Amino acid sequence: MVSEIFPLKTRGRGISLAVLVNFGSNALVTFAFSPLKERLGPENLFLLFGVVALLSLVFILFKVPETKGLSLEEIEYKILK
């Protein structure tokens, strides 16, 4: 959850920024898809998206801390230490 990664005092602005980045990323993928499909071909574009997905998975597995069963204060301490 995006709300868990921001300290309590900056949570509102942090979530707003995260939503803005999310919508911007979605717009970038939407507008870049057709030109990339024409330039790279559908097979290579699928491969590109697959590589990005695998890199994202590796990042999540090794860099994103587990927050299951922790209070918001414990999560904040774990992220800020």
C-alpha positions in Angstrom: 0.0 0.0 0.0 1.3 3.4 -1.0 -0.1 5.0 2.2 2.2 2.9 4.3 5.5 4.3 3.0 5.0 7.9 4.0 5.4 9.3 7.5 2.2 10.3 9.2 2.9 14.0 9.0 3.5 14.0 5.2 1.1 11.2 4.2 -1.5 13.4 2.4 1.1 15.1 0.1 3.0 11.8 -0.4 -0.1 10.0 -1.6 -1.0 12.9 -3.8 2.4 12.8 -5.4 2.2 9.0 -5.8 -1.1 9.2 -7.6 0.3 11.9 -9.9 3.3 9.8 -10.8 1.0 6.8 -11.3 -1.3 8.7 -13.7 1.7 10.1 -15.5 3.2 6.7 -15.9 0.0 5.3 -17.3 -0.3 8.2 -19.7 3.3 7.6 -20.9 2.7 3.9 -21.5 -0.6 4.7 -23.3 0.8 7.4 -25.6 4.1 5.5 -26.3 2.5 2.1 -27.1 1.5 2.7 -30.7 4.7 4.4 -31.8 6.8 1.7 -30.1 4.7 -1.0 -31.6 5.3 0.4 -35.1 9.0 0.9 -34.5 9.9 -2.3 -32.6 7.2 -4.7 -33.7 4.7 -6.4 -31.4 7.0 -9.2 -30.4 9.9 -7.0 -29.4 7.5 -4.6 -27.6 6.1 -7.6 -25.6 9.7 -8.5 -24.8 10.4 -5.0 -23.6 7.4 -4.9 -21.3 8.4 -8.4 -20.0 11.9 -7.2 -19.2 10.5 -4.1 -17.4 8.1 -6.4 -15.4 11.0 -8.7 -14.4 13.2 -5.8 -13.3 10.3 -4.5 -11.3 9.8 -7.8 -9.6 13.5 -8.0 -8.7 13.3 -4.5 -7.2 10.2 -5.4 -5.2 11.7 -8.6 -3.9 15.0 -7.1 -2.7 14.2 -3.4 -1.9 10.6 -3.1 -0.7 10.3 -4.0 3.0 7.7 -6.4 4.3 5.0 -4.6 6.2 2.6 -7.5 7.1 1.5 -7.4 10.7 3.3 -4.1 11.5 1.7 -1.0 12.9 2.1 2.3 11.0 4.6 3.5 13.6 6.7 0.3 13.2 6.6 0.6 9.4 7.7 4.3 9.6 10.6 3.3 11.9 11.6 0.5 9.6 11.6 2.7 6.5 13.3 5.7 8.0 16.1 3.8 9.8 
